[in-house]
Amino acid sequence: MFGAILSALAVSLLPLGTVAHARPLDEVVESGTLRIAVYRDFPPFSYHREGKLVGVDVDLGRSIASQLGVRASFMPITADENVDDDLRNAVWKGHYLTREVADLMLHVPIDRQLTLRNNLVAFFAPYFTSQFAVAYDPEEVESNPNPRSFIGRKIGVELDSLPDFYLATAYGGIIRENVVHFSTVDAAARALAAGDVVAVMAPQSQIEASLGPDLKRFELSTVSMYGFGRSTWVVGVAVNDESRDLGYAVEDIIAKLMENGVIKQIFSTYGISYRPPEPQ
């Protein structure tokens, strides 16, 4: 995503069983390696393709490491029951089996309540605004649809996702029977492309990446899920509270990458729209 040089940067995985600790900036630089936690099986942000770890967050992590003058070492984590558990596993305590921790975690929601609940974690550098959306067949569904638009029509969702819970209960559950469940957003998008459903509701970035060239056949509409939390949220970076100097350095790097268009290019390479955070 950053041209031939950055694409050639090596990606290494921490060996299982390594016991790591939170490191300040000088230790990271001295070691020559930045340990970065990313979510496992989370396209288009971090996933394996032909045996290699790729994605928006992977490329962003490589660029951050390059700016620090070190190499990137990725620690893919499986999403736990909530983000609080993910932060515990990734940056301050480590997984109960390995106890390894990362220096930095990407794709962390920047949220006041999350910050207050996690005093062992410091949050920095919002770099992307994510949002839920509906992709729909304009020949089958009216513009700017709401749940009532899918009475008698099938809409796909990822099983046990927020859109799943929302559509199952909206307007008294009037379209519950028309909600089709899929194991992944990608599977739901394939069903839309095949005509098996008339719409898909999911994070817009995942819809865009999954549909790829087929996206032009459909319309996209943003979603307001009243009573089900935010439909739009900002993601950024988390570090151990004892590694704030690293967080400040990464914040400066990300600001530079946003300013010079590198982050926008990363998103474009994966076929998804880039929505920068609103200025604070």
N, C-alpha and C positions, 0 to 999 in steps of 0.2 A: 504494500500500500504506500510505501514511502520510496518507491523506486528500487532499482536493482540492488543498491547498497544495503538498504534496510531490509529488503526481502531476503538477503543472503545471511542476515544475522542468525546465529544458531539459537534453537530453542531446546533447552534441556529441562529435564524433570528431576526434582529432588528425589533421591532414593528413599524408598519406604524405610521407616524406622529411624530416620534422621531426627534428632532432637534439636530444634532450633529455638532461638530467642529473638525478641524484638531488638532491632539494631538501629542505632542512630545513623545519621547520614554518613559520618566519617567511616564507620565500620563497613557500611555498604560499599562505599567507594574503595576502601582498602581491600575488601574481599574480591572486588572485580565482578560481582554478581548481584543482581537485584531479584529477590524472590517475589513473584507476583501471583496472587490468588485470583483465579477466574472461575466462572461457573462451568461445570462439565455439561456437555450435550445441550448447549444453549445457542443454537444458530439464530442469527448470523454473528453473534458476538464472541462466542468461544465454543468450538466444536472440532471434531476430528474429520478430516477429509483426506482420503487416500493415505491414512496412517499418520497424518501430520496435524498438529494443533494449529488451527487457523481461526480467523474472525476479527471483527472490529476491535474488540478489547485486546486480543493478542497482538495485533499490529500496533495499537496504541501503547501497549506495554513495552514492546520492542523499541518504539520511538523514545519513550521516557528513559529507558535504560541507556539508549544510545546518547541521549543528551547528558546523562550523568557520567558518561564515559565508562559504562560497565555493560555486561551482557545480561540478557533476560533469562530467568529460570522460572518456568511456570509451574504452579501448583493447582491443577484443576480440582475443584471441590464440588461435591454433590449438594444441591440445595436441601437444607434441613426443613423443619416445620415452619421456621420463620427466619427473618433476616438477623435477628438477635443471635440465634444459634449459629448462623453462618459466620457472623463476626467473631463469635467465640472460637469457632473451629479454625478460622483463617488467620486472625491477627493478634489474639491475646492469650489464648490457652492452648489451642491446637486440638486436633482430633484425638479422642481418647485412645485410639490404637497407636498413633504415631507420635503425638505431641509436637509435630512440626508446625511451625507458623510461618506465614509469609511476612515480608517487609511491607507489602502494599496489597490492598484488595481493590479491584476495579468493579464497576457497575453496582455501586452501593447507593441506595436511595438517600438523598440529602433531605432529611426530615427532622423537624425540631423534636418531636416526641421520641423518635428513634435515638437522637443524640442524647436526650435526657436519660433514657433508659440504659445507655451504654457508656458509662463514665470511664471505662478503660480503653475507649476508642476515640480517636480524633478524626474528624471528617473534613475533607478539603476538596477543592477543585471541581465543582460541578461542570460537566462537559457535554451533557446531552439531555434533551427533554423528550421523554418517552410518553406515548399516549395510546389509549385503546382506540380502535377504529373498526368499521364494518366495511368489508369489500363485498360488493354485490353486483349481480347481473342487472344492468339497467333495463333490459327487456322484460325482466320478471318482477322487479321491485321499484317502487317509487323513489324519487330523489330524497336524500336525507331521511332514511328510514328510521322508525322507532320500533319497539317490539311488536306493536300492533300490525306493522307491515308484514309480519311473517305468519300471520294467521293463515293456515292452509299452505304454507311454504316452509321448506326445510332450511335451517341455518346451522352451520357447523361451528363447534367450539372445541377447544382442548378440554378433556375431562378434568373435572375438579379445579378448573380455573375460575377467576373472578367473573369473566363473561358467562361461564356455565351457571354459576349460582345466580347471577343477575337475571339472565333470560328465563331461568326455571321459576322465578318468583315474581317477575315484573307483571304489573297489572293483574295481580291475583293468580299468576301462573297460566295465563290464557294460551301461551304458546309452548308450554312445557313439553308437550308431545311432539312438537316440531323441531326440538333441539336435538341435533345429531352429535354424538360424542366421538371424538377421535383421540388417539394416544398422544399426538403432537399437533402443533399448528401446521406443520408441513403436510401432514396427512389430510388435515381439513382443507388446506389450500388445493391439494391435488384433487380432492372431491369437488371443489368448486370449479376447477378447470375442466373436470370431466362432466360437469352438469349434474352431479349427484345431489348437490345442494345449490341453493340460489345465492347464498351469502356465507361469509365467515366473519366471526367477531373475535379479535385478538389484538395484541400489541401491533401497531401499524408497521413497525420495522420488521417484525417476523412475517407479517402478511406479505410485504413487499419482497422480502428475500425469498420467500417460499414460492410465490407466483412467478417471479422473474419476468421473462418476456410476455407471459400470459396476463400480466397486470394491466396491459393496455386494453384488454377486453372488458374490464370491470371498472366500476366507480368506487371511490373511497369516501367514506363519511366518518367524521369524528363522533365520539360517543360520550354522552353524559349519563353515568350510572348513579342516579340519585339514591342516596341511602346506602351505597356500597363502597364508600371511600372515593378516593381521587381517580379521575379518569386520565389525568396528566400528572407526571411526576418527573423530578430531576434526578439524575444519577451522577455520582462523582467517585471520590477515592476515600478509602479508609486506611489508617495506620494505627499501630499501637500508640496509646497516649504518651508513652515514653519515647516515641520516635517522631515527635512533632517537627523537628528540624528537617527530617526527610519529607514530611508532608508539605512544609512550606516550599521546599525546593521543587517538589513535583507540581505544586500549584502554579509556580512561576513557569515551569516548562509547559504545562497544559495551556496556560494563557497564551504563551507564544505560539503553540501549535494551532490554537484556535485563530489567532490573529493572522498567521501566514497561510491559512487555508489547508493545512495538512490534515487536520481531523475531518474536515468536510470531504477531502479527497478519499480518505479511508472509507467513509460511509458510502461514497459514490461507487467505489470499487466493488463493494458488496451489493450494489443495486438498491440502496435504501436512502431515504431522505434524511438530511441532517437538520435537526432543529436545535440550535444552540440555546442554552438557558437564558432567560430574561435577565438583563442587568439588575443587580441588587441595589 
